[in-house]
Amino acid sequence: MKRRYFIQKTAASSTLLTLGGLSLSSFTTEEVRKVTILHTNDVHSHIDPFPATDPKNPNQGGVARRAAIIEQIRKEEANVLLLDAGDIFQGTPYFNYYGGELEMKLMSMMKYDLATIGNHDFDNGVEGLLAQMPHANFEFVNANYNFMNTVLYTHVEPYKIFNKGGIKIGVFGLGIELQGLVDKKLYRETKYNDPIEIAQDMSRILKEEKKCDIVICLSHLGFNYKNDPDKVSDINVARKTKNIDLIIGGHTHTFLDKPVIEKNIDGNEVLVNQVGCYGINMGRIDFYLDSKNNVTSGGKKIII
């Protein structure tokens, strides 16, 4: 199957979404460092591609195609970070039969760097999630769930810092309110803390204390809720915080062709992206840093 790169209005691959009022032309006389962020969300145990007879997504998706695209991008780019925004589990018989083991092993083979936890990742309980973690050669982050009185305590960190080609990238995780969405017996004594307050604290730590060049929020809050605009969402996190450069989202299965740009409380630009569900798409964000660590970025959606 020929891999297809879908570019919104042919501009997403060349248009740069500027952070801090810079354009790529600012870097023409300087050495530019680049890091590529690849991301998925709400794959929901879809291992195989959709059948040719599927009315919406014929022949699309599938782990094998995603792996081939990731491998090709890693050959082309020196600094690649691969992230997932949760709901890895639940949606096909693979999960019902293997309990998440296959998903974890395949993501490990694709060399995912980090993931956050979605509400469906609790579908076999905190014990079921913990049982699958040894099959994952990557870590999980979440900053607003307090797992102290559960078996997941010490197995999920609030954030992780990566160094790619001298670019310091801090990634923290946020999860949706579980009460009323997930059976209490599945998430046990997991305590939910306000995502916006936690995001403000995490982004301050990563940007100001840890001196990260780029701060990423890996979120399973949902992109936006038009019928309930005050509900915590990626858009509200972007608008009500500072120090975050990119929010990679999940939960609402929102198909974006390229990142949305929001202004934070300081008036600086924040990229917000989500690529639907079921492994049909993968997001790509390229960050460029000059010698003064000024950041410019561009993004697009890759159809698998």
N, C-alpha and C positions, 0 to 999 in steps of 0.2 A: 504494500500500500504506500503510495507516494505521500510523504509528509507534507502537510499544507500549513504555511504560515499565514495566518489571517491578520492583515494590517488595516486598522480602521482608516478608511478614506486614503489609504496609501501613505499616511503621514506618521503613523505611530512609531515606525521604525526610525524615522529621521528627526521627528519633532522632539525637542528636549523640553522637559518640564522643569522649569528653573526653581531652585530653592535659593532665596537670598538675592534674587534679581540678576543672576548671572546667566550667560549663555555660553555655549561651547566655544564661541569665538574668543571668549576671554582667555582660553587656554592655548591659543595657537602658538605662542612663543614659549610655553612652559611644558615641562613633562607632566603628562596626565596619567593618573592611576585610575584603574577601572575595576569595579567589582560587579558581577552579575548575580542577581537574586532570582532564583526560580522557585515557584511556589504552586501548591495545590491546596484544595480544601474540599471537604464533604465528598470524598471518594466513595464512601459507603460500601466497601468490600467489592467494588466492581473490578474484577480481575480481567475478565474477558472483554473484548470489544462488543459493542451492540451489534446484533445481527443485521444483515443486509435488508431484512424486511421491517426493521423498526421504523415507525412512521416519523419519528423526530430526529433520531441520531444514527442513521444507518451507517454501519461500518466504522463508527467513531469510538474513540477511547481504547482502553486496554492497556495493561501493564507493559506488554512487549513493545508497543509503539512508544509509550512514554519513555521507557528505558533507552530506546534507540535515539530519541531526540535529545535526552539528557546527555548521553554519551557523546553525541555529535557536538553539542554546545561546549562540553568540557574539553573537547579537542581544539575548539576554536578560541576559547577564553581561558585565561590563566587562573582567574579568581572567581570561583563559582560557589554559591551557597544555596542549598536546596532545603526548603522549609515546607511544613504542612500545618494548616490551620484547624485541624480537628475533624471529628466525625470520620475517623478512619474505618470504624466498625459499622456493622448492621446494614443490610440492604440486599444481600444475595445469599444463597445457600452455603457459600464458602464460609461465611461467618457462623452460620448455624451449626455447621459440621466441625469446623476447626477452631472456633472461638476467638479468632483474631490472630492465630499463629501464622497463617499464610500471609496475611497482610503485613505483619511485622517483618517476616523474613524477606518478602519481596522488596519492601521499602529499604531494608538493610542492603540488599543486593544493588539497589539503585543508588545507594550511599546518601540517603537523606542525612542531613546534618542535625535537624531539630524538628520537633512537633509540639503543638499544644493539644489540650484535651477538649473534645467536644462532648455535648450531652449524651450522644449515642455511644461514646466510648465507655460509659458506665452501664451499658446494657447487660453485661454479665457481672455487674457489681464492681466495687473497688477491688475485691479479691480476684475477679476475672481479669481486670485490667493489669493488676500486679503480676498475675500468672503469665501474661504474655510479654511483659517487659524484658525478660531475659532473651527473648528472640529478636529484640531491637538493638541494633548497633548504633543507636542514636538516642538522645535524651529527650525528655519531656519537660516543658516549662509551663508554669502557671503561677502568677503572683497574687491573685485574689481569692483562691481557694485555700483555706487553712485545713490541711490534712493531718493536723497534730494527733487527733484521736482516731486515726484510721490506719490501715495497713500500708497506705501510700506515703505515710510520713517518712521523710528523708529520701524518697524515690522520685520526687518532683521538685525541681529547683525553681525559684522565681524568675531567674534570667540566666543567660549564658553569653559569654563574650568570645567572639571569633577574631582572629587576625588573618586577613587575606591580603597578601602582597603589601603588607605594611599599613593596610586600612583596618582600623579597629571598629568592629561592628558589635553592638550590644542588642540582644533580642530578649524581650520579656513576653510572657503569656498572660492572656485574660480569658476568663470563661463566663458563660451566661449563668444567670440565676437558675439553680437546679430545682428549687422548691416549686411545685406545681407543674414541672416539666418532666421530672424524673422521679420514679418511685423512691421514697425515702429509704427503703431497705436496700436500695442499690448504691446510693452515695453515702449511706451511714451518717457519721458525724462530721462530714465535710462542711465547713463553715464558709459562707459566701461573704466576701467583703466588697465594698463599693468599687467598681472598676475604675471610675474616673479618679477617685482619690488615690488608688493604688497606681494608676498610670502616671499620675503627676509625680508621685514619689519615685517610681522605678525609672522614669525618664530623667529625672533630676540626678539620681545616683549614676546612671549610665553616662549621661552627657557631661555633668559637672564634676563628679567625683572620680569616675573611672575613665574620663576623657575619651569616650568613644567618638569616632568621627561620624558614625551613622547609628541612629537608634531606630529599631524596628519593633513595633508592637504586633505580636502574633495573636490574633484575636478570634474567639468564637462567640462574639456578642451579636452578630448580625449587622448588615450594612446600614440599613435605615428602616424606620417604621413610620410610614406616612400617616397612618391612622392613629399613631401614638408618638408624636414627635419628641416628647420628653423622655421616652423610654431609652435606656442606655443602649447606644449603638456605636458603630465605628465612626460615623459622622459626628456624633456628639462628643466622643472621645477626642477626635481631631480638633474640634472647635473649642473645647473646654480645658485643654492642656497645652503644654509647650514642651519643646525639646524632642518631640517625636518627628522623625523624617518620613517614615512609611508605616502605614497600618495595613497588614495583610489579614483579610477577614474570612469568615466562614459563617455557617449556620443558616443564613437566609437563601442560599443557593442563587445568589445574584450574579448574573452574567454581565460582566463589564468587558468592553473591547479594549479599553485602556484605563489607566488610573484616573480617578476623580481627584481634583485638586481642591482642598479646603484650606481656610486660614485658621491658624491657632490663636490663642488669646493674645499673643504678641504681634499678630498680623503676618506671621511667616507661613509659608506654604507647607502643607502636609499632603503627601500622596496617600490615597486610600484605594485599595484594589481587592477584588474578589473574582474568581473565575468559575462561578457556577457550581457544578457538582458532577459526581460519577466518573471523574477522570477524563471527561471529554476535552477539557482545556487545561493548559498550564500557563501560569503568568510568568512574565519576564520583566524585570526592572534592572536597568543598567545605571549604576552610579559612577560619576566621574569626579575625581578630586584633583584640584591643582596643588601646587606646592604650599599654599597657605591653607589647605584643607577646605577651601570653598567647594560646595557640592552642587552638581548639576545632574539631572537624571532624565531618563527616557524609558517608556514602558509600552508593552504590547501584549496581546493575547496570542497564544499558540494553540491551534486546533490539533488535537491528537487523532 
